[in-house]
Amino acid sequence: MLNVNRADPRAARLSMHNGNELKIGFFGANCSSARTATVAPERWLASWPDCRKLAVIADDAGIDFLLPIGRWKGYGGPSDFHGSTLETMTWACGLLGATKRITVFGTVHAPLFHPLIAAKQMVTADQIGEGRFGLNIVAGWNEGEFEMFGVEQRPHDERYDFAQEWVDVVSRAWSDEEQFDFDGRYFKLQAVRAKPKPFGGTRPLIMNAGHSGAGQAFAMRNCDAFFTSTGDARLAAAGTAQQVSDEKLIEATARKVADIKADGARIGRAIEVYTQGQVICRPSQKEAEDYHHYANVEQADWAAVERMLELRGVTPDKTPPAEYAAKRMQQAVSGIGGNPYVGSPDTVAEQLANLSRGGVRGIAVSFVNYLNDAPYFCAEVLPRLAKMGLRG
């Protein structure tokens, strides 16, 4: 179980109001095509009616959380990948009003939202959900999106200095009962009043994904859940081998998780580790693998894949051909940067259980089409995880 003091008034939030050992959420449903850069006609369109239907299905099935992507501009390509998106705070409010148990996150780009406005929006969402709102804070990286707003991107490490002040302002707005001033480098605020406070007198769960040293340090200081990829753990376990044994993968994942938790412990923080991946689950292994190849490779939106790589400085003129081809394929088959969990219900359940055995607290999963695929996942994989003692 989550290592928290049950006398802690935030224990219910930290556990997402349930006792599931392995938390499972749905990731990216607010964006067209979600986490699969594909031109397959059945791809996810992220309409509001479909998002609402998905939230009710997830809530009824016992899924723990919904995590949106903060995206303002798509990546082009024939599918216009991520070209149609729903803003995450208002999306969260609507879904919290339509559900009863599930935690719903808002993903907020700190440089694009004034912290007092964001704090008020999040309190409103939290009041609607009666303590079921969570914050996924993003410092920002996509230059093209910032240009849309006329906001200049700060140097990398300074982004986290700004984000720290932003969090500090939000924190005080959530907690200070009396009027306060704030005299920072980026924010000069006078006579601030902020009422009501978050539901139940405790603050929302905060999640962050930081890959750099500055990003990870920011997450350790401020967040309850650190969102990371376990792909590097898989590579470490594999070495030069083509296949990775479950034991080696669990050991490599455990080392990664232990390192993250140790970083948090050094500053007195108990951090839980979450990851993400694409799930394709079918009655047989062959059916799942065939569909994964169809959706992620045969029908891949290669122009969108190449644009995403370009934004990270990976281009054919800067990268050796074999390396570029490998990165291009990996981006497509992985569900744009996660791990693919592909197979029968037994296989997928075992893969997810291995994450828990390695110390991962939870995973946010995506599908090619949530309404087509999530019901089968919930009906077949969740009961198998329950039999393993990982879910109620």
HELIX and SHEET records of a PDB file:
HELIX    1   1 ALA A   11  LEU A   14  1                                   4    
HELIX    2   2 TRP A   48  ALA A   61  1                                  14    
HELIX    3   3 THR A   88  ALA A   98  1                                  11    
HELIX    4   4 ALA A  110  LEU A  112  5                                   3    
HELIX    5   5 PRO A  115  GLY A  129  1                                  15    
HELIX    6   6 GLU A  143  MET A  148  1                                   6    
HELIX    7   7 HIS A  156  SER A  175  1                                  20    
HELIX    8   8 PHE A  199  GLY A  201  5                                   3    
HELIX    9   9 GLY A  213  ASN A  222  1                                  10    
HELIX   10  10 GLY A  231  ALA A  238  1                                   8    
HELIX   11  11 ASP A  246  ALA A  265  1                                  20    
HELIX   12  12 GLN A  285  HIS A  293  1                                   9    
HELIX   13  13 TYR A  294  GLU A  298  3                                   5    
HELIX   14  14 TRP A  302  LEU A  311  1                                  10    
HELIX   15  15 PRO A  321  VAL A  333  1                                  13    
HELIX   16  16 PRO A  345  ARG A  357  1                                  13    
HELIX   17  17 TYR A  370  LYS A  387  1                                  18    
SHEET    1   A 9 ASN A 339  GLY A 343  0                                        
SHEET    2   A 9 GLU A 272  CYS A 281  1                                        
SHEET    3   A 9 ALA A 225  PHE A 227  1                                        
SHEET    4   A 9 LEU A 205  ASN A 208  1                                        
SHEET    5   A 9 PHE A 133  VAL A 138  1                                        
SHEET    6   A 9 THR A 103  HIS A 109  1                                        
SHEET    7   A 9 PHE A  65  LEU A  67  1                                        
SHEET    8   A 9 LYS A  23  PHE A  27  1                                        
SHEET    9   A 9 GLY A 362  SER A 366  1                                        
SHEET    1   B 2 PHE A 180  ASP A 183  0                                        
SHEET    2   B 2 LYS A 188  VAL A 192 -1                                        
END                                                                             
